[in-house]
Amino acid sequence: MAFIKFIIIAVGIYYLLKWTIRAIFPFLVKKTFDKMQEKANQQQGQQSKKEGEVTIEKPSGKTGDPHKKDVGDYVDYEEVDD
């Protein structure tokens, strides 16, 4: 009797999960597709600049030491022996 009860519960859980996944999966796929499309539109917008146009984007907000000056990148050169 316990085996039959186990089989009925297992089949019930299987069909419940199957129905739940069928209901939720299309929603998740649509949401993922929308995010990918939005990201592609943002990238397309960034690439639509005219040739030769230069823009400098600084991060918003102040972080770090306010007295520190941004003087550029540090490049470490190595000597090459012939």
C-alpha positions as CSV (number, residue, x, y, z in Angstrom):
1,M,0.0,0.0,0.0
2,A,2.9,2.4,0.8
3,F,4.4,1.7,-2.7
4,I,1.2,2.7,-4.5
5,K,0.9,5.9,-2.3
6,F,4.6,6.7,-3.3
7,I,3.9,6.2,-7.0
8,I,0.8,8.4,-6.9
9,I,2.7,11.2,-5.0
10,A,5.7,11.0,-7.4
11,V,3.4,11.2,-10.5
12,G,1.5,14.1,-9.0
13,I,4.8,16.0,-8.3
14,Y,6.0,15.2,-11.8
15,Y,2.9,16.7,-13.5
16,L,2.9,19.7,-11.1
17,L,6.5,20.5,-12.0
18,K,5.8,19.9,-15.7
19,W,2.9,22.3,-15.7
20,T,4.8,24.9,-13.7
21,I,7.8,24.8,-16.0
22,R,5.5,25.2,-19.1
23,A,3.9,28.2,-17.5
24,I,7.1,30.0,-16.4
25,F,9.5,29.1,-19.2
26,P,8.0,31.4,-21.9
27,F,8.1,34.3,-19.4
28,L,11.8,33.7,-18.6
29,V,12.7,33.4,-22.3
30,K,10.8,36.7,-23.2
31,K,12.5,38.5,-20.3
32,T,15.9,37.3,-21.3
33,F,15.3,38.2,-25.0
34,D,14.2,41.7,-24.0
35,K,17.4,42.3,-21.9
36,M,19.5,41.1,-24.9
37,Q,17.7,43.4,-27.2
38,E,18.0,46.4,-24.9
39,K,21.8,45.8,-24.6
40,A,22.1,45.5,-28.4
41,N,20.3,48.8,-28.8
42,Q,22.6,50.5,-26.2
43,Q,25.6,49.2,-28.1
44,Q,24.2,50.4,-31.4
45,G,23.6,53.9,-29.9
46,Q,27.2,54.1,-28.7
47,Q,28.5,53.2,-32.2
48,S,26.5,55.8,-34.0
49,K,29.1,58.6,-33.3
50,K,30.6,60.5,-36.2
51,E,34.0,59.5,-37.4
52,G,36.7,61.5,-35.6
53,E,34.4,62.6,-32.8
54,V,36.0,62.2,-29.4
55,T,34.0,61.9,-26.1
56,I,35.4,61.6,-22.6
57,E,33.1,60.0,-20.1
58,K,34.0,60.4,-16.4
59,P,32.4,58.3,-13.7
60,S,29.6,60.0,-11.9
61,G,30.0,60.7,-8.2
62,K,33.1,61.4,-6.3
63,T,35.2,58.5,-5.0
64,G,38.6,58.4,-3.5
65,D,40.7,61.4,-2.5
66,P,39.3,64.7,-3.6
67,H,42.8,66.2,-3.8
68,K,44.1,63.6,-6.1
69,K,44.6,64.8,-9.7
70,D,43.9,62.5,-12.6
71,V,47.1,63.0,-14.7
72,G,46.8,59.9,-16.9
73,D,47.8,56.3,-17.0
74,Y,51.0,54.9,-15.7
75,V,53.0,52.9,-18.3
76,D,55.8,50.7,-17.1
77,Y,58.5,50.2,-19.8
78,E,61.0,47.4,-19.8
79,E,64.4,47.5,-21.4
80,V,65.0,45.0,-24.1
81,D,68.5,43.7,-24.4
82,D,69.8,42.8,-27.9
